[in-house]
Amino acid sequence: MLSVAVVGSGPSGVYTAQALLQQSLVPDVRVHVLDRLPTPYGLVRYGVAPDHEKIKSLQNSLRAVLEDERVTFVGNVGVGGPDGVSPARLAELYHAVVYCVGASTDRALAVPGESLPGSYSATRFVSWYSAHPDIGADPFARDALDGRSAVVIGVGNVAVDVARILARGADELRTTDVPRAALSALAASRVREVHIVGRRGPSQARFTTKELRELGALPGARVVVDPAELALDPAYAAPDGLPAVVRRNLAVLRGWSAAGAGSGGPEDAAGAARRIRLRFFLRPVELLERGGRVAGVRFARTAPDGAGGVRDTGRYEDIEARLVLRAVGYRGVELPGLPFDPVRGTVPHTAGRVLRDGVPSPGEYVAGWIKRGPTGVIGSNRSCAKETVASLLEDAAGLTLRPVAADPLAVLREWGLRPVEWAGWLSIERAEAELGRSLGRGPVKIPDWPGLLAAARDENR
């Protein structure tokens, strides 16, 4: 029998487990999918926007893999941290370990004022409205949402997601699984203008057309695009040679620009309608301070440099905001006990085999963003996982010669850990359904560690 641990229960981890189940070279495989959290699905549960029900439904296909009799979900088991299991000890329990731990932090802007109160990573904001237990129930509500204007720095799908949540009415989110505290804070939000800002032009923006169009479909919100900024991009006037997704994006932006005020219902006399302003060719150089917190962002006006980049023009523009969210990319975090490339933010590997001092380390593998960097969409993890599993299977004959634990979960418990298995996760699901019913809503996420662990232990619920 080949015994494999997969660290991480998000898409890359579950696709790795699925690839192991579907192969025929090693007929007898047992897979433990470990996660630091007591809940499965990783980014699908804690990263996909709550109003993206179709993408969130991917949980159903991930669930089918985790419910296979050859797979065991092992939640509430950290790896590499101070309270978890070291990679060296984990290797004692399994023939192979595949690390699918993603890229869990944001890239910094590296500008003055970035650490001021009111300045946050988009990941933190997403984790808040997605009820990630590491964030807590109320890190934003007190003062971050009481200003009229917010700035989102970045022009990818994450930037569009957080801008859409800020501009969407709380009543529209009431049908989702947004936790109570976040829903209440968003209902009380005074934000009426959201600026999505990129340092380059619209042809270099990273959002998908579907995400972009969703901004124009928000009830009571209007999208505003400056035609002069669009015209600065040489590709805007001659898009024929561009990729199809970029041409579609430019067509959407052109339509909003031609409409003047943009889309959505008319603003009422009290100015209650929200605006989403898409801005281009502005590079953040400083977060401005007033009263000990963020008051705005100073941008340098840029222009195309003729070589695919941008140059500063010597002109500046300030945008007022009491909330600034950076969405300029993700970065992998070093897992203690594993080698790490601090420049790329990934674990060194060859075809998924972890490299220690340039040499493949027997039984250690990586898949997903920690392997290739934060690129691609959720589905990209499938082919990435298959490549890693192919390497693992090539090594399997040698790996299975080593004796391993007959019951890894029993050993983990001996080491003082308290794994949450699938029955515990099902109990959390029932508790979230009960919470939602008590609020007159569908299932509502439990946002804190004590609540999740209490629900997981109550398997008689």
C-alpha positions as CSV (number, residue, x, y, z in Angstrom):
1,M,0.0,0.0,0.0
2,L,1.1,3.5,-0.8
3,S,0.4,5.9,2.0
4,V,0.3,9.6,1.1
5,A,-0.3,12.8,3.0
6,V,-1.6,15.9,1.1
7,V,-1.1,19.1,3.1
8,G,-3.8,21.5,2.1
9,S,-7.5,20.8,1.3
10,G,-8.0,23.5,-1.3
11,P,-8.3,22.8,-5.0
12,S,-4.6,21.9,-5.5
13,G,-4.7,19.5,-2.6
14,V,-8.0,17.8,-3.6
15,Y,-6.9,17.6,-7.2
16,T,-3.7,15.9,-6.0
17,A,-5.8,13.4,-4.1
18,Q,-8.0,12.9,-7.1
19,A,-5.1,12.2,-9.4
20,L,-3.8,9.6,-6.9
21,L,-7.2,7.9,-6.9
22,Q,-7.6,7.9,-10.7
23,Q,-4.2,6.4,-11.5
24,S,-3.7,2.7,-12.1
25,L,0.0,2.1,-11.6
26,V,-0.3,1.7,-7.9
27,P,-3.7,0.0,-7.2
28,D,-3.6,0.3,-3.4
29,V,-3.4,4.0,-2.3
30,R,-4.5,5.6,0.9
31,V,-4.6,9.4,1.1
32,H,-4.8,11.7,4.2
33,V,-5.7,15.3,3.2
34,L,-4.4,17.4,6.1
35,D,-5.4,21.0,6.8
36,R,-4.5,23.5,9.5
37,L,-8.2,24.6,9.6
38,P,-11.0,22.3,10.8
39,T,-12.8,23.0,7.5
40,P,-12.0,21.8,4.0
41,Y,-11.9,23.5,0.5
42,G,-9.3,26.1,1.2
43,L,-9.6,29.0,-1.3
44,V,-13.0,27.9,-2.5
45,R,-14.5,28.4,1.0
46,Y,-12.3,31.3,2.2
47,G,-11.4,33.1,-1.1
48,V,-14.2,33.0,-3.5
49,A,-16.6,35.9,-3.1
50,P,-19.9,35.0,-1.4
51,D,-22.0,36.3,-4.3
52,H,-20.2,33.9,-6.7
53,E,-22.4,30.9,-6.1
54,K,-21.5,29.1,-9.3
55,I,-17.7,29.1,-8.4
56,K,-18.5,28.2,-4.8
57,S,-20.4,25.2,-6.1
58,L,-17.0,23.7,-7.0
59,Q,-17.1,22.5,-3.4
60,N,-19.5,19.8,-4.6
61,S,-16.8,18.2,-6.8
62,L,-14.1,18.6,-4.2
63,R,-16.5,17.0,-1.7
64,A,-16.9,13.9,-3.8
65,V,-13.1,13.3,-3.7
66,L,-12.9,13.9,0.1
67,E,-15.8,11.4,0.7
68,D,-14.0,8.6,-1.2
69,E,-13.4,5.7,1.1
70,R,-9.7,5.8,0.2
71,V,-9.4,9.4,1.4
72,T,-9.4,10.7,5.0
73,F,-9.9,14.4,5.8
74,V,-7.7,15.4,8.7
75,G,-8.5,19.0,9.8
76,N,-7.1,21.1,12.6
77,V,-3.6,19.7,12.0
78,G,-1.0,22.4,11.2
79,V,2.3,21.5,9.5
80,G,5.5,23.5,9.9
81,G,4.2,25.9,12.5
82,P,5.0,26.2,16.2
83,D,1.9,24.2,17.2
84,G,1.9,21.8,14.4
85,V,3.9,18.9,13.0
86,S,7.3,19.4,11.4
87,P,7.9,18.1,7.9
88,A,10.5,15.8,9.2
89,R,8.1,14.2,11.7
90,L,5.3,14.0,9.1
91,A,7.6,12.2,6.8
92,E,7.9,9.4,9.4
93,L,4.2,8.7,9.1
94,Y,3.7,8.5,5.3
95,H,5.6,7.2,2.3
96,A,5.1,10.6,0.6
97,V,3.9,14.0,1.5
98,V,2.6,16.5,-1.0
99,Y,2.6,20.1,0.1
100,C,-0.3,22.2,-1.4
101,V,-0.2,25.2,0.9
102,G,-0.8,27.9,-1.6
103,A,0.5,31.5,-1.5
104,S,-1.1,32.9,1.6
105,T,0.1,36.5,1.8
106,D,-0.1,39.6,-0.3
107,R,2.6,41.5,-2.0
108,A,3.4,44.8,-0.4
109,L,3.3,48.2,-2.1
110,A,6.5,49.2,-0.4
111,V,5.4,52.9,-0.1
112,P,5.4,55.3,2.9
113,G,2.2,55.0,5.0
114,E,1.3,51.5,4.0
115,S,1.1,50.4,7.6
116,L,-1.3,53.1,8.7
117,P,-4.7,52.1,10.2
118,G,-7.2,51.9,7.3
119,S,-4.6,50.3,5.0
120,Y,-5.1,46.5,4.5
121,S,-4.3,43.7,2.2
122,A,-7.2,42.7,0.0
123,T,-6.6,39.1,1.3
124,R,-7.4,40.3,4.8
125,F,-10.6,42.0,3.6
126,V,-11.6,38.8,1.7
127,S,-10.9,36.7,4.7
128,W,-13.1,38.9,6.8
129,Y,-16.2,38.7,4.7
130,S,-15.5,35.0,4.1
131,A,-15.3,34.3,7.9
132,H,-11.8,33.0,8.0
133,P,-11.2,32.1,11.6
134,D,-7.7,33.7,11.7
135,I,-9.1,37.1,11.1
136,G,-11.8,37.4,13.8
137,A,-15.2,38.8,13.5
138,D,-14.7,42.6,13.5
139,P,-11.3,43.9,12.2
140,F,-12.8,46.5,9.9
141,A,-16.2,47.6,11.2
142,R,-15.1,50.3,13.6
143,D,-13.6,52.9,11.3
144,A,-12.6,51.5,8.0
145,L,-16.1,51.7,6.4
146,D,-17.1,55.1,7.8
147,G,-15.6,57.2,5.0
148,R,-17.3,58.0,1.7
149,S,-14.4,56.8,-0.5
150,A,-12.3,53.7,-0.7
151,V,-9.3,52.9,-2.9
152,V,-8.5,49.4,-4.3
153,I,-5.0,49.3,-5.7
154,G,-4.7,46.6,-8.4
155,V,-6.6,45.7,-11.6
156,G,-7.1,41.9,-11.3
157,N,-10.1,39.8,-10.3
158,V,-9.3,40.1,-6.5
159,A,-9.5,43.9,-6.9
160,V,-12.8,43.6,-8.7
161,D,-14.2,41.2,-6.1
162,V,-13.5,43.5,-3.1
163,A,-14.7,46.6,-5.0
164,R,-18.0,44.7,-5.9
165,I,-18.5,43.7,-2.2
166,L,-18.0,47.3,-1.1
167,A,-20.4,48.6,-3.7
168,R,-23.1,45.9,-3.3
169,G,-26.0,46.5,-1.0
170,A,-26.1,44.5,2.2
171,D,-29.6,43.2,1.4
172,E,-28.1,41.5,-1.7
173,L,-25.6,39.7,0.5
174,R,-28.1,38.6,3.0
175,T,-28.8,35.5,0.9
176,T,-25.2,34.5,1.0
177,D,-23.1,32.9,3.8
178,V,-21.4,36.2,4.8
179,P,-21.0,36.1,8.6
180,R,-23.2,38.3,10.8
181,A,-20.6,40.8,11.9
182,A,-19.4,41.4,8.3
183,L,-23.0,41.8,7.0
184,S,-23.9,44.3,9.8
185,A,-20.7,46.3,9.1
186,L,-21.4,46.4,5.3
187,A,-25.0,47.4,6.0
188,A,-23.7,50.3,8.0
189,S,-21.0,51.2,5.6
190,R,-20.8,54.9,4.4
191,V,-18.6,54.0,1.4
192,R,-20.3,55.5,-1.7
193,E,-17.3,55.7,-4.1
194,V,-14.8,52.9,-4.8
195,H,-11.7,53.6,-6.9
196,I,-10.0,50.7,-8.7
197,V,-6.6,51.9,-9.7
198,G,-3.8,50.4,-11.8
199,R,-0.4,51.8,-12.7
200,R,-0.6,50.6,-16.3
201,G,-3.2,50.8,-19.0
202,P,-6.5,48.9,-19.5
203,S,-4.9,46.5,-22.0
204,Q,-2.6,45.2,-19.3
205,A,-5.3,44.8,-16.6
206,R,-5.7,41.2,-15.3
207,F,-9.4,40.9,-14.7
208,T,-11.6,38.5,-16.7
209,T,-14.4,39.9,-18.7
210,K,-17.1,38.1,-16.7
211,E,-15.8,39.7,-13.5
212,L,-15.5,43.1,-15.1
213,R,-19.1,43.0,-16.5
214,E,-20.5,42.2,-13.1
215,L,-19.5,45.6,-11.9
216,G,-21.9,47.1,-14.4
217,A,-24.8,44.8,-13.3
218,L,-24.8,46.0,-9.6
219,P,-28.2,47.5,-8.7
220,G,-27.8,51.1,-7.6
221,A,-24.1,51.4,-8.6
222,R,-22.6,53.2,-11.6
223,V,-19.3,52.5,-13.3
224,V,-17.3,55.5,-14.3
225,V,-14.4,55.3,-16.8
226,D,-12.3,58.3,-17.9
227,P,-12.1,58.2,-21.8
228,A,-8.8,60.3,-21.6
229,E,-7.2,57.5,-19.5
230,L,-8.3,54.8,-21.9
231,A,-6.9,56.8,-24.8
232,L,-3.4,56.9,-23.2
233,D,-3.1,53.2,-24.0
234,P,-1.8,52.7,-27.5
235,A,-3.5,49.2,-27.7
236,Y,-6.9,50.8,-26.9
237,A,-7.2,52.3,-30.4
238,A,-5.8,49.3,-32.2
239,P,-6.8,46.2,-30.3
240,D,-7.0,43.7,-33.2
241,G,-3.8,41.9,-32.3
242,L,-4.6,41.5,-28.6
243,P,-5.8,38.3,-26.9
244,A,-9.5,37.8,-27.0
245,V,-10.1,38.4,-23.3
246,V,-8.3,41.8,-23.5
247,R,-10.3,42.8,-26.6
248,R,-13.5,42.0,-24.7
249,N,-12.4,43.9,-21.7
250,L,-11.6,47.0,-23.8
251,A,-15.0,46.7,-25.4
252,V,-16.7,46.8,-22.0
253,L,-14.6,49.8,-20.9
254,R,-15.3,51.5,-24.2
255,G,-19.1,51.1,-23.6
256,W,-18.9,52.5,-20.1
257,S,-16.8,55.4,-21.3
258,A,-19.2,56.2,-24.1
259,A,-22.1,56.1,-21.7
260,G,-20.5,58.9,-19.7
261,A,-21.9,58.3,-16.2
262,G,-21.7,54.5,-16.8
263,S,-24.2,51.9,-15.8
264,G,-26.8,51.2,-13.2
265,G,-29.7,53.2,-11.9
266,P,-29.7,57.0,-11.7
267,E,-28.3,58.6,-8.7
268,D,-31.0,60.0,-6.4
269,A,-31.1,63.5,-5.2
270,A,-29.4,62.6,-1.9
271,G,-26.5,61.1,-3.7
272,A,-27.1,57.6,-2.4
273,A,-26.0,55.6,-5.4
274,R,-22.6,54.1,-5.3
275,R,-20.0,54.8,-7.9
276,I,-17.2,52.5,-9.1
277,R,-14.4,54.5,-10.8
278,L,-11.9,52.5,-12.9
279,R,-8.6,54.4,-13.1
280,F,-5.5,53.7,-15.1
281,F,-1.9,55.0,-15.4
282,L,-1.7,55.9,-11.7
283,R,1.2,54.5,-9.5
284,P,0.8,54.7,-5.7
285,V,3.8,56.6,-4.1
286,E,2.4,57.3,-0.6
287,L,-0.5,56.7,1.6
288,L,-1.5,60.0,3.2
289,E,-2.2,60.4,6.9
290,R,-4.6,62.5,8.9
291,G,-5.4,61.9,12.6
292,G,-3.2,58.9,12.8
293,R,-4.9,56.9,10.1
294,V,-5.2,56.7,6.3
295,A,-6.7,59.8,4.7
296,G,-5.9,59.1,1.0
297,V,-3.4,57.9,-1.6
298,R,-0.9,60.0,-3.6
299,F,-0.4,58.7,-7.1
300,A,2.2,59.5,-9.7
301,R,0.7,59.8,-13.2
302,T,2.3,57.4,-15.5
303,A,2.4,57.0,-19.3
304,P,3.4,54.2,-21.7
305,D,7.2,54.0,-22.2
306,G,7.0,52.3,-25.6
307,A,8.5,49.0,-24.3
308,G,5.5,47.5,-22.5
309,G,6.0,49.4,-19.3
310,V,5.3,52.8,-17.9
311,R,7.3,55.9,-17.0
312,D,6.4,58.6,-14.5
313,T,5.3,61.9,-16.0
314,G,6.2,64.1,-13.0
315,R,2.6,64.8,-12.2
316,Y,0.7,63.6,-9.2
317,E,-2.9,63.1,-8.1
318,D,-4.3,62.6,-4.6
319,I,-7.5,60.5,-4.0
320,E,-9.2,60.8,-0.6
321,A,-10.0,57.5,1.2
322,R,-10.3,56.2,4.7
323,L,-10.0,52.6,3.4
324,V,-7.2,51.4,1.1
325,L,-7.0,47.8,0.0
326,R,-4.0,46.5,-1.9
327,A,-4.6,43.8,-4.5
328,V,-1.3,43.6,-6.3
329,G,-0.6,39.9,-6.2
330,Y,-0.1,37.0,-3.8
331,R,3.1,35.5,-2.4
332,G,4.1,32.2,-0.9
333,V,5.2,32.0,2.7
334,E,8.0,29.8,3.9
335,L,6.9,26.7,5.7
336,P,9.5,25.9,8.5
337,G,11.3,22.7,7.7
338,L,10.9,23.0,3.9
339,P,13.4,24.7,1.5
340,F,12.2,28.0,0.2
341,D,13.1,30.4,-2.6
342,P,12.6,33.9,-1.1
343,V,12.8,35.6,-4.5
344,R,10.1,33.5,-6.2
345,G,8.1,32.8,-3.1
346,T,8.0,29.0,-3.9
347,V,9.5,25.7,-2.8
348,P,12.4,24.7,-5.2
349,H,11.4,21.6,-7.1
350,T,11.7,19.7,-10.3
351,A,8.4,18.4,-11.8
352,G,7.0,18.6,-8.3
353,R,9.8,16.8,-6.5
354,V,11.1,19.0,-3.6
355,L,14.8,19.9,-4.0
356,R,17.1,20.1,-1.0
357,D,20.4,21.6,-1.9
358,G,19.6,21.0,-5.5
359,V,18.8,17.3,-5.1
360,P,15.3,15.7,-5.0
361,S,14.2,14.8,-1.5
362,P,12.7,11.3,-1.4
363,G,9.0,11.4,-0.5
364,E,8.6,15.2,-0.6
365,Y,6.5,16.9,-3.3
366,V,4.7,20.2,-4.0
367,A,1.7,21.2,-6.1
368,G,-0.3,24.4,-6.6
369,W,0.8,28.0,-6.0
370,I,3.6,27.0,-3.6
371,K,5.0,25.0,-6.5
372,R,4.6,27.3,-9.5
373,G,3.8,30.7,-8.0
374,P,0.4,32.5,-7.9
375,T,-0.6,32.1,-11.5
376,G,-3.6,30.6,-13.3
377,V,-7.2,30.0,-12.3
378,I,-8.6,27.3,-10.0
379,G,-8.7,24.8,-12.8
380,S,-4.9,25.3,-13.5
381,N,-4.3,23.3,-10.4
382,R,-5.6,20.1,-12.0
383,S,-2.8,19.8,-14.5
384,C,-0.2,21.0,-12.0
385,A,-1.3,18.2,-9.5
386,K,-1.2,15.6,-12.3
387,E,2.4,16.4,-13.0
388,T,3.4,16.1,-9.4
389,V,1.5,12.8,-9.0
390,A,3.2,11.4,-12.1
391,S,6.6,12.1,-10.4
392,L,5.4,10.6,-7.1
393,L,4.3,7.4,-8.9
394,E,7.6,7.1,-10.7
395,D,9.2,7.1,-7.3
396,A,6.6,4.8,-5.6
397,A,8.5,1.5,-5.8
398,G,11.3,3.0,-3.8
399,L,9.1,4.9,-1.4
400,T,7.0,1.9,-0.3
401,L,10.1,0.1,0.9
402,R,10.3,2.3,3.9
403,P,8.1,1.3,6.9
404,V,5.5,4.0,8.0
405,A,2.8,4.3,10.6
406,A,-0.1,1.9,10.4
407,D,-2.4,4.5,11.9
408,P,-1.1,8.1,11.4
409,L,-4.1,9.7,13.1
410,A,-3.4,7.7,16.3
411,V,0.2,9.0,16.2
412,L,-0.9,12.5,15.7
413,R,-3.2,12.2,18.7
414,E,-0.3,10.8,20.7
415,W,1.7,13.9,19.8
416,G,-1.0,16.1,21.4
417,L,-3.0,17.1,18.2
418,R,-6.8,16.9,18.0
419,P,-7.6,16.1,14.4
420,V,-11.1,17.0,13.1
421,E,-12.2,14.3,10.7
422,W,-15.0,14.3,8.1
423,A,-17.7,13.7,10.7
424,G,-16.6,16.8,12.5
425,W,-16.8,18.9,9.4
426,L,-20.3,17.6,8.7
427,S,-21.2,18.8,12.2
428,I,-19.8,22.2,11.4
429,E,-22.0,22.3,8.3
430,R,-25.1,21.5,10.4
431,A,-24.2,24.2,12.9
432,E,-23.9,26.8,10.2
433,A,-27.2,25.7,8.7
434,E,-28.8,26.1,12.2
435,L,-27.2,29.5,12.6
436,G,-28.6,30.6,9.3
437,R,-32.1,29.4,10.1
438,S,-32.0,31.3,13.4
439,L,-31.3,34.4,11.4
440,G,-33.8,33.8,8.7
441,R,-31.1,33.1,6.2
442,G,-29.4,30.2,4.5
443,P,-26.3,28.7,6.0
444,V,-24.1,31.4,7.7
445,K,-20.4,30.7,8.4
446,I,-19.0,30.5,11.8
447,P,-16.2,33.0,11.9
448,D,-14.0,32.0,14.9
449,W,-11.8,29.1,16.0
450,P,-13.7,28.4,19.3
451,G,-17.1,28.2,17.4
452,L,-15.7,26.0,14.7
453,L,-14.0,23.6,17.1
454,A,-17.0,23.4,19.4
455,A,-19.3,22.6,16.4
456,A,-16.9,20.0,15.2
457,R,-16.8,18.2,18.5
458,D,-20.6,18.1,18.7
459,E,-21.1,15.3,16.3
460,N,-24.5,14.4,17.8
461,R,-25.9,17.7,16.5
